[in-house]
């Protein structure tokens, strides 16, 4: 049965009511991952003609998206006998093939679907994508999102090294230079263009293996990541600081790429800007002024569909929830109420969808970016750096983020000092669950926590927001048999 585009909740309800097997793909026109997964979805519909395959444009059908709690795309819902039996978020072709096969009943639970389950109708590019994913599939994978690999195999390591060295200046980013998919990537691209150097890019949103693998390879948890002759320079904050301090140009020169790789477009346009680099959006001065006025009307500004009390799409609702969880004051603008702003802001920001979050007039991104930043702690960091949340408030939140919280050098899997390693081992030997924060990744937290706790060294262990002590105290408590009881009172 061919994929059917639905434009109302009633259409979905009518199909679901029949009690047959129904698969729904929530997608967005701006999301490349959605488009790739839609190819797989279409081939699966040909393989299973007795099931119903529905396609919903998530942002254009907020009532349907809301009904199925959609907050990111691509997103799949699987229904049988009128009930939701499974979901899948993200671009995972093998998982999609597995789930469709299981719900239709062609394979048994726990048995992985072979790439050929997509059928002979599948094109070579689709089958290749599924085969790539199948190589890393195993029965212990989580039901929806695959876990981050425990390590990097030789094949992936070789691939990452080749990618990193594929250009003298290489940027791993979200999206492309023409269509960046997050404000940090966009800023990095702008800086490199201002530096007038040639650079290569890789869209990590299009390859989850590279996205997760590079984090471990570089020991850098966020994107973008900028490399020069195979050496990691850093992420957005470091790129900005180096650029503003003149150190980025010097770094390029030191690596021998500052002059040889300068773009040939070194002339200037009549307005004095570099050739090929322009701030012109084609918008009228009046509209540009209006958009900037709205963006600047609050330190944290969210352009969304609906209002915080009545969001009109799952994506907008999710960002509102995140901002409330972060306990920050924010202002919103309902783009459904003003088409001039709705269309104009897409051009102004070079961001094609909503919601859009701005902090101190800088575009942060949409729902996927905001959600990922919250999970990684990057959103909290940005709010503190921009003066929205004080460092003291941020530290209080961090020490109370889990009952047992360890501030250490490195991570529990890869500690960066012997004292941190000893405390991690002590906690593990006692069977104590704990959260951790790598103070090497954030200088503000590293220095601020010393004053906050009046404790000059690391690691530092907290229980329910109270400092227990450092390495010596933790080891002494363990040797006396008091560590577990101290952390459970």
Protein Blocks (a to p, Z undefined) as FASTA:
>chain_A
ZZdddfbfklmmmmmmnopacddddddfklmklmmmmmmmmmmmmmmmmbccddddfklm
mmlmmmnopabdcdddddeehiafbdcedjdfklmmmmmmmmnopacehiacdfklnojk
lcfklmmmmmmmmmmgcfkbcfklccddfbdcfklmmmmmmmmmmpfbacddehjfklcc
bfklmmmmmmmmmnopacddddfklomklmmmmmmmnopabdcdddeehiafbdfklmmm
mmmnommmmmmmmnopmmmmgcfblcccfkopaehiafbeoiafklmmmmmmmmmmpfbd
cddehjfklccbfklmmmmmmmmmnopacddddfklomklmmmmmmmnopabdcdddeeh
iafbdfklmmmmmmnommmmmmmmnomacfklmmmmmmmmpfbacddehjfklccbfklm
mmmmmmmmnopacddddfklomklmmmmmmmnopabdcdddeehiafbdfklmmmmmmno
pmmmmmmZZ
